[in-house]
Amino acid sequence: MVTPSPRDDVTAAPTSSASPSPAPTDTEPSPLPTDPALPDPSPTSEGEAKVTIVSSGADGRSVYASGLVTGAVAPGGVCTLTATAADAVLRAQTEAQSTPAAINCGLIEVAVPTGEWTLTLTYETGSTRLDSEPATVRQQ
């Protein structure tokens, strides 16, 4: 007669037919990289409003400048180019044009005599008035 071994009395645990689940991990899945949030450049976006002279110069008859208004300002308004010399202050203005990205002052010309001129671009709408940094040009 055969004496059963202690192993013969052990029954195997039932197995499941389902596939095993993945082992848990200690790390969270990392998010996909994203572009940094860019500010909305529209005229109604938050932020400090400013006028920037984009181009300026002189052509022998007049001085000129073009510029943009960016930041939190109401659309519309008037852009004025002021040309200042030692003995004269001359101005020209145009209606500002709103675009999705900024308010465009367009190209403004002021007929001036020869000499050195300091140009300042001003944007006005309602009670808002903004001045650009000055630019200096020489009329030949």
NORBELQUI-V154093 format. One record per residue. RES is the residue in one small letter. SS is DSSP state (a for helix, b for strand, c for the rest). PHI is phi in radians with two decimals (* if undefined). PSI is psi in degrees with one decimal (none if undefined). Layout:
RES&SS&PHI&PSI / RES&SS&PHI&PSI
This chain:
m&c&*&147.8 / v&c&-1.81&130.8 / t&c&-1.54&126.5 / p&c&-1.16&141.1 / s&c&-1.47&158.6 / p&c&-1.02&-21.1 / r&c&-1.32&-28.2 / d&c&-1.17&-26.0 / d&c&-1.42&-8.7 / v&c&-1.51&128.0 / t&c&-1.81&146.3 / a&c&-1.33&145.5 / a&c&-1.26&142.9 / p&c&-1.10&145.2 / t&c&-1.81&151.5 / s&c&-1.62&147.8 / s&c&-1.51&-8.2 / a&c&-1.31&151.6 / s&c&-1.26&151.8 / p&c&-1.20&148.1 / s&c&-1.43&152.1 / p&c&-1.13&151.3 / a&c&-1.19&138.8 / p&c&-1.17&149.7 / t&c&-2.06&160.7 / d&c&-1.56&-9.4 / t&c&-1.79&143.9 / e&c&-1.46&149.7 / p&c&-1.14&138.9 / s&c&-1.44&143.2 / p&c&-1.22&156.8 / l&c&-1.21&145.9 / p&c&-1.13&144.8 / t&c&-2.25&160.6 / d&c&-1.25&145.4 / p&c&-1.11&150.9 / a&c&-1.17&127.0 / l&c&-1.75&142.1 / p&c&-1.19&148.5 / d&c&-1.29&117.9 / p&c&-1.42&6.5 / s&c&-1.18&157.1 / p&c&-1.03&-19.4 / t&c&-1.70&5.6 / s&c&-1.27&157.8 / e&c&-1.27&153.6 / g&c&2.29&167.6 / e&c&-1.23&127.5 / a&c&-1.43&143.3 / k&b&-2.68&156.5 / v&b&-1.87&133.1 / t&b&-2.19&128.2 / i&b&-1.34&120.1 / v&b&-1.52&-40.4 / s&b&-2.54&151.8 / s&b&-2.69&161.2 / g&b&3.04&-171.4 / a&b&-2.43&145.6 / d&c&-2.16&15.1 / g&c&1.68&-23.5 / r&c&-2.03&-34.8 / s&b&-2.57&165.0 / v&b&-1.81&156.0 / y&b&-2.60&159.4 / a&b&-2.71&152.4 / s&b&-2.26&154.7 / g&b&-2.80&171.8 / l&b&-2.25&150.3 / v&b&-1.99&124.0 / t&b&-2.17&159.6 / g&c&1.82&-167.3 / a&c&-1.45&88.2 / v&c&-2.40&156.5 / a&c&-1.30&145.2 / p&c&-1.20&164.7 / g&c&1.57&-155.6 / g&c&1.65&-174.5 / v&b&-2.22&138.9 / c&b&-1.87&133.3 / t&b&-2.17&130.4 / l&b&-1.74&122.8 / t&b&-1.91&124.5 / a&b&-1.91&119.9 / t&b&-2.08&130.2 / a&b&-2.15&-179.0 / a&c&-0.99&-36.0 / d&c&-2.17&15.6 / a&b&-2.69&149.5 / v&b&-2.30&118.5 / l&b&-2.15&147.9 / r&b&-2.39&154.0 / a&b&-2.53&151.1 / q&b&-2.44&163.7 / t&b&-2.62&158.7 / e&b&-1.24&135.3 / a&c&-1.31&145.8 / q&b&-1.99&123.0 / s&b&-1.41&137.0 / t&c&-2.22&169.5 / p&c&-1.09&-27.0 / a&c&-1.68&-27.8 / a&c&-2.95&-179.3 / i&b&-1.80&127.4 / n&b&-1.77&125.7 / c&b&-1.53&-11.3 / g&b&1.19&-168.6 / l&b&-1.65&125.1 / i&b&-2.08&132.4 / e&b&-2.05&145.5 / v&b&-2.29&122.1 / a&b&-1.24&126.2 / v&c&-2.45&156.0 / p&c&-1.35&174.5 / t&c&-1.10&154.8 / g&b&2.37&-178.0 / e&b&-1.61&132.4 / w&b&-2.21&138.9 / t&b&-1.78&125.5 / l&b&-1.85&135.3 / t&b&-2.31&132.8 / l&b&-1.81&128.8 / t&b&-2.09&138.2 / y&b&-2.03&130.3 / e&b&-2.31&133.0 / t&b&-2.64&129.5 / g&c&0.96&-126.1 / s&c&-1.65&6.4 / t&b&-1.63&132.9 / r&b&-2.39&125.2 / l&b&-2.22&136.5 / d&b&-2.03&142.8 / s&c&-1.38&169.6 / e&c&-1.21&147.0 / p&c&-1.28&152.3 / a&b&-2.20&142.1 / t&b&-1.94&133.1 / v&b&-2.31&158.9 / r&b&-2.07&122.7 / q&b&-1.57&123.9 / q&c&-1.59&none
